[in-house]
Amino acid sequence: MTDAVGAGQAWRGNPLSVRLLTLIALCWSLFQLWIASPLPYALGWGVVSETEARSVHLAFALLLAFALYPGRRGRSGPATGMPLLSLLLLGSALVLLLFSAWALFAGTAWMPWLALSATCLLIGCSQLTSGASRLPRLDVLLGLVAALTALYLFWQHAALADRPGRPLTMDLVVSVVGLALLLEATRRSLGPALSLIAGLFLAFAFLGPWLPDLLAHRGASLSRAASQYWLSGEGVFGIALGVSTSFVFLFVLFGALLERAGAGRYFIQVSFALLGHLRGGPAKAAVVASGLTGMISGSSIANTVTTGTFTIPLMKRVGLSGNRAGAVEVASSVNGQLMPPVMGAAAFLMVEYVGIPYIEVIRHAFLPAAIAYIALLYIVHLEALKTGVRGLPARPEADWRGRLIGTGLVVSGLIVVAGLLTLLLRWLEPMAAAVSTLVLAGGLLLLYLGLLWLAARQPMVEFDEDRELPPLGPTIKRGLHFLLPILVLVWALVIERLSPAVSAFWAVMLLVLICLSQRPLLALMGRQRQRLAALSRAGMCDLHDGLVLGARNMVGIGVATATAGIIVGTVSMTGLGLGLSQVVEALSGGNLFLMLVLVALLSLVLGLGLPTTANYIIVASLMAPIVVELGADAGLIVPLIAVHLFVFYFGIMADLTPPVGLATFAAAGISRGDPVMTGVHALRYSLRMIVLPFIFIFNTQLLLIGIDSGLQLALVVVSATAAMLLFAAASQGYWLVANRWYETPALLLVAFTLLYPGFWMDRLTEPWEQRPVSELTEQIERTADGDHLRLRFRGLDADGREVVRPAMLPLGAGDDAAARLQGAGLTLDRENGPLEVIDVEHGSVAERAGIDYGWQVEAVLVPSARPSENWFLLPAIALLSVIGFAQWRRRRQEAVSDPQSRRRLDPERR
């Protein structure tokens, strides 16, 4: 179980330590499944409150972080010298000891400083023993103390609620020690970046009076800081850790069980069977495989390592350089963090930070991520054309027509089966309302058995890179049952509208069944009964390993979300967001586009070296409010989800941006290429991810907002996809042939027009017209459920200045206008004449949009009556036709004059 747990060198030689840590990880997974299941409520026993669950969740994460990750890496034996970190910590312990002695004589709180001194002493000494061949005792002690500090809220949450803001001495000791150990656990499991950032924010909280005027604040006392960071739900145990406890763990466990069941290997084999024979096929297969695994993965770095160990050598084998092969893997893995339904676990955080349902987050995020992936596939194809990279040898019995027909039949068959299954379930559900769950479970079981029977009839074909690609049909049919948990997850989320936690729980339960039963059932159906007992034990081992691996994968995410709570707590306690907003406003000079560029750069810097979840929490807490406030002051009317996706895209880009992008270092380690050059190529492949956020900030139709008909939806999807392909051709300098100097800007112009045709119409006419507030009820009735209403407010800000701010609010369902406005957290009243805001719900979209109590609604903004912006698509298509015809003629001339070029262009001779 050592490999499954992924422990460090420190305990690799001690079987007892391995078994103990495996048991702890297993208990963590079982605890998370218990609190997510309906059993505690059905039995009336074992019900855990939200605060208690967060406390236990963090305790497990801290204990495993100290046990799994040594204090000092890179040594297999005892330490021979004192590392710099140990020296700093031991020196800090001495200083804190002297400070605690001074506090004792001065009559102030001295025990927290003494406890912090002892903690620094223990951490520093642990660096000296972390290279031992067994689990160091100091690491065990630190892990136990850290877990106890986290469990303090489990034992004392009722008492703490009775004395808010009045912590006892023991409360202060626990808070100080807990914060110090949390930062050390973060450093061990994730590297120094996040712990350093959190430490700077802690320093900012205490040093407020001595900071420059623009960032100065009154500062925080030890008592106030302890209450904010550790003893309440506003800091470490805040929203981020709550989402990690409720949602993220189950989805990470889902991914781990899916991997142990064999789905990861299946996705790779299908990708290569489908695309491996094409020009640049391994690179295209790498994009698809990374996309499939990245949708359920919580880390672009882990995704790069998981799929890259297989795909990068194959890309090098067909002719791609090490730098380019690593860049393709990095670009596709980072893009996977943007793909629904998980989005690196950020999707569930967006539910809390944006205040909209999970299904709405997925709907808005899908199209940009999908067209970015399609463009990446096209970029890989263009790179293959430019460099002459070929595909892997296809099976001799299948020509390209047969493969195309086979692929079409398989895909269409899956669509037909899914459609029939959906109709059948919709037909059965109202007929058997009382037993609908049993009917669904029975139908799912029959489908599972049928797919296993189909898999047992297929020949066992393993992918051998030195021979030939596996056949497409048998490869797909042999693992179709792996799609059932994903189907259950999507069905529960999209159709049944269950919560993400409940949906993930039932998907995990199906995976438990698959892990336990697929091996013995395949043996029975394949008439291999003599191996039934061994295969049954192997299935139990798969389940065990998946549960342990899921807990191990959550260690970094658990401590990251807790540490990010320090940053969130600092922002809410000190008003740092207002200071940063003033800095950005001063630097941008009120220019909207320059403000967005500055926010994008800051998001990129803040995301350096951070995992996806912590990355999003930080940029959402610091950068998103800046865009909302300054954008509204500049007249930008944009939904909150667009702002959060904007900062999230740029925060994620830090994983590939040289010279610090961690995913590029992981890929370069596999490809043996240069990390900086790998990052440069990856950044070049990812230019589309830099352009897209700026576009959907101004054209929210890319987020499927403001689309009224199926025809409009089809037009948006087709034009956006075509625009991304043309942008890829422009950024690569190659379309049908190599671009001439004037064709690249022309292609960029066409791509921009297809993505944002309203830009040109806005230069001619105003996009919005003002209507009096007397028409508010009429406009609400015309707006469909979930669509957005645009209002302009006037009121006083926190400094007493009068501001005019437009806002874009999603309307909920309801029978009257007031009820639908309350869906966005807004209550209006007309008793005193003007239409005035009398209530803004805490945490609602209206509050996050900056609307405050006492503000007045000045006007309703509706689309102006003007010609359709889509008329500008016609000149763009005409310009594209001219460029395409010119390149087609050059392509034919090159094919005639160069026989070798003709062979490259001939698919039969590829």
N, C-alpha and C positions, 0 to 999 in steps of 0.2 A: 504493500500500500504506500510505500514511500513515494513512488512516482505519481500516484494518484493524488496524494496530498500535496506534493510539490514542496516538501520541506527543504530547508537549507542544509549545508554541509555540517552544521553544528550537531545534528542529532542523527545523521544518516547511519551511524554505526551502532546505534542502541535500539534493539528490537522493542524493548519495553517502552521507550519513548515514542516509537512509531505507533505502537498499538494504542498508547494513551492519547496521543494527539489525534489519531484516526477516530477514536471513540468520541472525543470532544467535538470534532467536526461533524460526526454523524449525529450527535445529540443536537447540535445547532440546526441542522437540516430538519430533523424530526420536530424540534420545537417550532420552527417556522411553519411547517406543514400543519401542526396542531392548531396554532392560533389562526391559520387561514381557513381551516376546515369548519363545517357546521357542527362538528361533534361536541365542542365545549358548550354550545348553547342548547343542543339537543339533550345532553346528559345533565346539564345544570352544574357542571363541575369543571374546573380548570379554565374558567373564563379569565382572560388577562386583559387588563385595561391598556389603553394606548401608551400611556406613560410607562407602565411596567414593561410592556413589550419592547419599547425603545431602549430601556435600561438593560434588559437581558440581551438584546441584539448587540449593543455596543460592548457589553461585557465579553461575549463570545469573540467578537472581532478583535478586541484588545488582547485577550489571552492568547489567541492564535497568532496574532501579529508578533508578539514577543517570542513565542515558541518557534514559529516557522522561519523567522528572518533573524539572522545573527546581527549583533550590534556592529560588527566590522566584517565585511565580506572579503573574499579573495584569499583566505588562508585555510589550509586543511589541518594545521597543527596549532600548538600553543603560540600565542603572540610573543614576539621577540623584542618588541619595542613599544613605546607609549605613543599611540596615534594622537594627532593634533586635537581631535574632538575630545578625547579623554582628558587631555591637558586642560582644555577650555572648561570642561564640565567640572573637573576637580578644583580648578581655580574659582569657578563660580560658586561651588559648594562652600569654599572657605570664606569668600566674601559674604555670602548669604548667612553663614554661621555668625560672623562678626556683626552683621546687620541685625540678626535676631537677638544677639546679646545686647546690643544698643537699645532695641525696642523693649526688651525686658526691663532694663533700668529706667527707660523713659516712660514706662507704664502703658505702652501701646500694645497692640496685638503682635505677639512674638511667635506664637506657635505655628502659624502658617509659614513664616519664613524659615523656621527651624525644620519643618517638614519638607519644604522645598529644597533646603540645603541637603537633607538626607537623601532626597530623591535624586538630585544631581550627582551626589557621591555614588549612589548605587548604579546610575546609568553610566557614569564615567568608568567605574570599576568593571562593568559588564563588557566594555569594549576590550578589556585585557583578557577576558576568558572566553570570548565568543568564538575563537578559533578552535576550541577543544573538540575532541572527537565525539563527545556526547553532549546532550542538552545541558547548557551551563546552568548552575543553580541560581545564579543571579538573574538570568533571564526568566527562569521559572518564578522567582520571587517578584520581579517587576511585573510579569504578566498577571500574577495573582493579585497584587496590589492594584494594578490598573483595573482589573475586572471588579474588584470590591468597590473602587471609587465609582464605577459605572452603576453597580448594583445599589449604591447608596440611595438613589432615587426610587428604586424598587421598594426599599424598606421604609423610606422616610417621606414619600411623596405626600401623604396625608398631612403629616406634621409640617412640612414645608409650605403646603397650601394655607395652613393656619397662621403662618408668620411670614407673609411675603415681604421681601425687602428688609427683613430683620434677621439676618443669618447669625447662628451661633458660632462659637469658636470652632467646633467640630465641622460645621458646614464649610467654613473658610478653609480649613486644613484639607478636607476632601476635595474642594474645588481647585485649590492651588496644585495639589499633587495630581489630581486627575488631568488638568490641562497640560501639565509638564509631561506626563506619561503619554497622553494622547499625541502630543507633538513628536515625541520620540518614536512612538509606534508608526506614525505617518512617515517619518524619515526612514525608518527601517523598511517598510513595505512599499513605499512609493518613491523614495529618493528625497533629496533635500528641498525640492522646489516648493511643494505645497506647505511643508512645515515652516520654511523660511517666510513665505508670504503671510501665513497665519501669525507667525511671531511678529512680523512688522505691524500687522493690524493690532495685535495686543499692545505693542509699544505705542502705537498711535492713540489708543484709548487712554493710556496713562499719561502721555506727554502732551496732551492737547494744549494746555496754556502756554507752552514754549514753542509752538509751531508758528509758521508764518500766518499772517492775518487771514489769508484766503482759506486756510485749512484749520485754523485754531478753533478750539472748543474748550469748555470748562474742565475737561479731564474727568476721569473716573476714579473713585476710591476703591479700595480692595473689596469692601463690602458690596458696593454697587456692581463691580465687575463680576464677583462671584455669583451674585444673584442673576445677572444677565447671562453669563456664559454657561454655568453648570447647574444652577438650582431651579431653573425655569424652562419653559418651552420656547424661549426666544433665542437661544444660542446653540450649544452643542446638541441638545435634545429637541431641536426645532423641527421645522417642516422637512428639511432635507433628510435628516435621520429617520423621520417618520415615514417618508416615501421609501427609503431604503428598507425599512422594516416591513412595511405593508406590501409593497409591489416588487421592488427591485430584486430582492432575494429570490422570490418565486420564479422570476423570469431568468435569472442567472442559473438557478437550479434546473429550470426547463432546458436551457441550452446545454448544461453539463450532462443531463440524462439523455438528451437527444444525441450528443456526441458519443457517449458510452454505448448507446444502443446501436451505433453504426451509421447514423445519418450523415455525419460529417464526411466519412469516406464515400458514402453514396452520392452526396452532392458533387464531390470532386469527380467521381467516375462519370456521372451523367454529364457534367460540364465538358469533360474531355471527349466523351463519346459524341456529344452534340456538336462541338466546335473545334476539337483538336485537329481535324484534317484540313481546316481552312487556312488561308495564308495568315501567318501569325497566330495560329490556333491556340497554342498553349497560353499566350498572353490573353486572348479573348476568354479562354476557359478560366484563367486566373481571375479575371474581372467578375465572371458569373459566380464562380465558387466563393470568392470573397464577399460578393453581395449576398449570397444565400446564407453564409455563416455570419456575416456582419449584421444582418437584420436581428439576430438573436444574441449577438455578442455584446459585451459591455465595454470593450476596449479595442481601439484600432491597433494598438501594439500587439495584444494577444492574437487578434485576427491576422495580423501580418505574419507572426511567427507560426501560427497554426497552419494556414494554407500556404504560406511562403516556402516552408521547408520542402514542399512537394512541387509547387508551381515554378518557383524561381529557377531551379536547375533545369527544368524542361524548357523554359523560355530561353535560357542560355544555350541549350542544346540545339535549338533550331536557328540560332544566329543572333539573338539580341545580346547586347553587351551586358555585363553585370550591373552597371549603373542604371541602364534603361529597364532591365528586368526587375530590379528592386524598386524602381520608381513606379512601374505599372502596379506592382503588388501594394505598395504604399498608397497610391492614389485610390485604388479600388477598396482597400481596407478602411481608409478614412471616409470614403464616400458611404461605406456600409454603416457608419455611425449616424448617418442622416436618413437612413431608410426606415420607414415604419415596418413593423409595429412597435419596436423597442427603442430605436434611435439611441443606442448606448445607454438605455435607462433614462434618458432625458425626457422622453415623452411623458412619463409619469410625473416628473417634476414640473413640467409645463402645465399639467392639469392644476397643480396647486398654485403656481406662480401667475398663470394667466387667468385662471378662474373659469375655464370652459370645460365641457365634458371631454373625456379621453377620445371618443370617436371623432370629435371635431378637430382635435390636435392632429390625428392621423390623416383626416381628410385634407387639411390645409398643407401638411408637410409632404404629401405623397408625390404630387406632380413635379415640384422642383427636384426632388431626389431621384425620381424615375428618369427624367430627361437628362439629368447629369450623368446617370449611369449609361444611358444610351449613347450619349456623346463620348464617354470614355471608351466604350466599345469601338466607336468610329475612329477615335484617336489612335487606338491600337491598330486598327486596320490601315490607317494612313501611314503609320510608322512602318508597318510591314511592307507596304507598297514602296515607300521611299528607300528602305534598306534591303529589299529583296528577301525578307524573311519568309520561309516556307512553313507549312504545317507538318504535323507528324504523319507518318505513313498510314493511310487508311486501309481498312480490310479489303482484300482484293475482290471479294464477291459483291461489294456494294459500290456502285458508281454514284455520282452526285445526284442524278435524278432519283435513284432508289432511296438515297438518304433523305432527300427533300420530301418525297412522298411518305416515307416512314415517319419522319418527324411530324409532318402535317397530320397524319393519321393518329399518332400518339397524342399530340396536343389537342386535336379536335375531339378525340375520344375522351380525354380527361374533362374537357369543357362540357361535353354532352352528359357524362356521368355526374359531374358536379351539378349541372342544371336539373337533371332528373331527380337526383337526391334531394336538392333543395325543394323542388315541387312536391316530392313525396312527403318530406317532413312537414312542409306547410299544410299539406292536405290532412295528414294524420294528427297534427297537433290539436286542432279544434275538436276533432272527433273523439279524442281520448284526453281531454283536458286534465282529468284526475290522475291519469297514469302517463302523462306526456313524457315525464322524465324516464320512466321505464321503457316506453316505446322508443325514445331516442337512443337510450343505452342499448336496447336490444338490436336496433337497426345498425348501430355503430359496431357492435360485436360481430354481427353477421358480415358486415363489410370488411372488418379486420380479418376474419377467418377466410373470406373469399380472396382478399389480396395476398394473404399468406399462401393459400393454395396456388394462386397464380405464380408467386415467387418460387415455390417449391418445384414448379414445372420448368423453371428456366435453368439453363446450364450455368454452372459456377465459373464465371469469367473474371479473373483479376487483371487489373490494368498493369501491363508490362511496358515501360517506356522504351525498352530496347527492342521490342518486337513490333506490335501494332496496336491500334486503338481497339477498345472493346466494342462489340456490336451495340448499336443504339437501343434496339427494341428490348432484348433481354436485360440490358443494364437498367433501363427505366423500370421494367416490370418487376425486377427483383427487389426493389425497395419502395414500392408505392405505399406500403403501410406506414412508412416514416412520415408521410404527409398527413396522416390522420390527426396526430396531436396538433399540428399547425392548423388544420381545418377546424378542429374543436375550439382552438383558441380564437380564431377569426370569427367563427360562428357565434361564440359566446359574447365577444366584444361588439360585433357589428350587428348581428341579427337579434340576439336576445338582450343586448345592451346591459349585460352584467358588468360589475365592477372589474377592473383589471386584476385585482387580487383573486376574486372568485374564479374568473376566467382562467387565470394561470394555474390555480389549484386543480381544476378539473383536467386541464391539459397535462399537468404533471402526473395526476393519477392515471391517466391513460398511458403515459410513458412508463410508469411503474409496471403496469400490466404488460406492456410490450417488452420491457427488459426481462421480466420474469418468464414470459411465455413464448417469445418468438423462436428461440433456439429449440426447445423441445417440440413445439408444434411443427416447425419446419422439418425436424427429424421424423416425426410421425407421418407427415404428409409425404415425405421423401422416402419412407420405408427404411429408416435407419434406426430402428428401435433399440439396437444393441448399445447405442451411445446416449440413450435417453437420460440416465442418471447423471452422467458427466455434463451433459448440456444443461440440465436443470441447475446443477451447481454453478455452472458458468453464468447462467442468467441471474442467479442471486448475487454472484460477484459483480456483474455489470451494474445491478441496482445499487449495491453497496458502494462501488467505486464512484458511481454517478452522484450519490448523496454526499460523499466525502469531497469529491471534486467541486461540487457546487458550493459547499461551505468554504473550501479553500479559495475559490475564485472570488468569494464575497469579502474576504478579509480586507483587501485594498479598497474596495468600494465602501465598505462599512466605515473604516476609519477616515476615508476621504470625505464622505458626507458629514461625518461628525466634525471634522476639522473645518470644513467649509462653513459650518454653523458659527464658528468663531468670527469669520469674516462678516457673515450676515448679522450677527449680534453687534459687531462694532459699527456697522453702517447704521443700524436702527438706534444705537445708543448715542452716537456722536454726530449724526447728521452729515456723515462723510459724503453721501450722495449729492447733497446740495453744493458742497465745496468742489467736487469734481465737475459738477454741472457748470459752475461758474468758470472753472479753468477751461473747459472745452468751449464754452461760449466766448471767452476772451480770445482764445487762440483762433477760433473759426471766424470771429468778427461778424457773427450772425448769418454767415453763408450756410445754407442748408446742406449743400453737397459736401462742403469742406467739413462740416460738423460730422456727417456720416463717415467720411474718410478717417477722421480722428478717432471716432468711436471704434471703427473697424480695426485700426492699428492698436488701440488700447486693448481691445478684446483679444487680439492676436498675442500681445505681450502677456496679458494676464493668463492666457491659456497655456503658456509654455511649460511643458513638463508635467501637466496635470491630467489625471484620468477624466473620462468623459463627464461623469456625474459632477465631480468637483468643478470642472471647467464650466459647465453650464450654470451651476449655482452662483459662481463668482461673477460671471459676465451678466447674468440675469439680475443680480443684486446691485451691481455697480453701474453697468453700461445701459441696460434697458431703460431705467428711469430717465437717464439723460436724453435718450432719443425721444422718449414720450414728451418730456417737458420742453426741450428746445425745439423739437419738431412742431409741437402744437403752437409755440410762440411764433414760428415761421410760417404757420398756415398749413402744415402737413397733416392731412387727415388720414390716419392709417390705423388699422386694428392692432390690438396689443400683440396678437399672435405673430404678426409680421415683424414686429420689433424684436420679439424674443427669438424668432428664427434667424433674424439678421445677425444678432450678436452670437448666437450659437454656431452659425456657419463659420464665423471668423475665429471663434474660440477653438473649434475643432481643427481649423487649418494650422494651428500651432503644432500639431503632431507631425506635420510633414515639412514645415518651413525651416530651411537651414538658417543658422548652423545648430539649432537646438532640438529640432524635431526628433522625438524619441522613436517614432515608427521608422524613420529613415535609417537610424542607427541599427534597429533590429533587422531591417531588410538588407542593409549593407553587410551585416555580419553573416547573413546566409549567402548572399551573392558574391562576397569577397570584393565588393566594389568600394568606391570612395563615398563615405557618408554625405559629404557636402555636395558632390556632384549628383548623387542619388536624390538628394533633396531638391537640387536645382531642377532636375528633370521632372520630379514629382510635382513641383510647383508649376512647372510649365504645363503638365498634363491637367492640373487642377485650376487653371485660369478660369474655367467655366464656373467653378464654385466661388470665385471672387466676384464675377459679374452678376450671377443670379440674385444674390441678396439685394444688391442695389436696384435691380429691376423690379423684384416683387415688393419692395418698399413703395414704389411709385405705381406699379401695376398689380394690384392685389388679385386680379383674375388668375394669375399664376398660382395663387393659393386657393383657387376655386371659390373666391368670394365675389359676390355680385354677378353671378352667372344665372341667367333667367330661363334658359331653354337648353334642350339637348343639342340643338344645332350650334348654339354659341359655345357650349362645352366642347363639342368636336372641333370647332374652329380654333379654340384656344389650345387644345392639346396638340393638334396637327401643326399649327404655326409655331408653337413653343418648341416642339421637337425638331422641326425643320431649322429653326433659328439656332438651336444648340449644335446641330450638325454643321451648319455653315460657320458658326463661330469656331468650332473645332478645326474645320478646314482652313480658316483664316489664321488661327493661332499656330497651326502646324506648317503653314506656307505651302499647302498641297491640297488640291481638290481632285479633279480628274487628272491633272498633271501639276507640275510645280507652278505655283502662282507667280505671275509677274508683279512688279512692285506696286502697280496701281490696282491690281485685282484684290489684294488683301484688304485695303481700306474699303473697297467696294463691297466685299463680302461682309465685313464688319457692319457697314451701313445697312445692308439688307437684313442681317441677323438682328440688329437693334430695332429696325422697323417691325419685323415680325414679332419680336418680344414685347414691344411697347409702342404700338401704333398710335396710342393716345397722345404721345409726346408731340407729334406734329399737329394734331388737332388742337391741343391745348395752346399752341402758339397762335392759333387763329381765333379761337373763341374760348370763353370761360367754361370750365367743365361743370360748375355748380351754379345754381341760382338760389337766392334766398326766398323763403316763403315765411309768412307771418306765423307766429306761434299758435294762432287760432286754428291752423290747419294741422296741428300736431297729431290729433286723434285720427284724422283722415289718412295721414302719411303712415301712421303705425298700422292701420288696417290694411294698407296696400303692401306692407312689408311682410314677407313670408317668415315663418318660424326659423330662427337661427341666422337670418340675414341681418345686415347691419343698418342702423339708422344714424344719420349724421346730424348733429345738433351743434349750435354755437352758443357758448356760455360766456357770461360776464360776471366777474366777482373780484374779491380782494384775495391776494395770496398771503402767505405767512408773514411777509414783511409789510403788509398793509398797502401794497401797490395794486392798482386796478389792472386786471389782465383780461384779455379776450382770448378764449381758447376753444377751438373746435374739437369735437370728440366723435369717435365712431363706435357705437355701442351695439352689441348683439342683442336682439330681442328674443325673449323667451316665449313660451307658449302660454296662452291664457285667453279668457273670454273678453277682457276689456283692455284698453290701452294702459291703464295703471298697472295691471297685473303683468303685462308684457314688459313694461319698463322695469318693474321690480326684478325681472329675470336678469337684468344687468346691474342690479343693486341700487337702483335710483328711484326715489319717491319725490314727486312734484306736488305742489299745491298752489292754488290761485286765490286764496282767501284775501290777500293784501293787494290784489291787482295784478302785478306781474307774475309770470309763471316762475315760481321759486323752488329751489331744491331744499326740501325739509329733512331729508334723510339720505345718507350714503352708506350702504351696508359695508361693514368691515371686510376687507379682503376681496371685494367684488371688482368687476371690470371697471365700473364707474370710479371707484376709489383709485385704482391703479392708473386710470386715465388722468388723474389730477383734479377731478371735480370735487368741490368742497361744499359743505353745508352753507346755505345762505346765498349761493350763486343763483343767477337768473338765466333762464333760457331766452336768448335774444332772437334766434331764428332757426328754422328748419332748413337744412341744405338738401336739395334734390338735384338729380342730374338735369342739366339744361337741355333744352330742345335744340339739337344741332345734328348735322349729318353724322352718320356712323363713322367712327374712327377707322373701321376696317377698310374703307375706301383707299387708305394709304397702302394697303397690302398690294394693290394692283401695280403701282409703279415699282414697288420692291420686287415683285415677281418678274416684271419686265426686265429690270436691270439684271436680275439673276439669270434670266434666259440668255441675255446677251453674253454674260460671262461664261455660262455653261456652254454655249455654242462655240465661243472662241477656244475654250479649253478642249472641247471635243475634237475640233479640227486639228489642234496641235497634237492631241493624243493619237489621232489617226496618222498624221504625218510622221510622228516618231515611230509608230508601229511599222509603217512601210519602209522607212529608212533604216531601222534597226531590227533585224530579225530576232535578236535576243529579247528586245522589249516586247515584240509581238508574242513570243512564247510566254512572257510573264503575264501578259494581259489575257491570254487564252486560258480559260478555266479548265479545259480538258488536259492541258499540258502543265498545270500548276504543280 
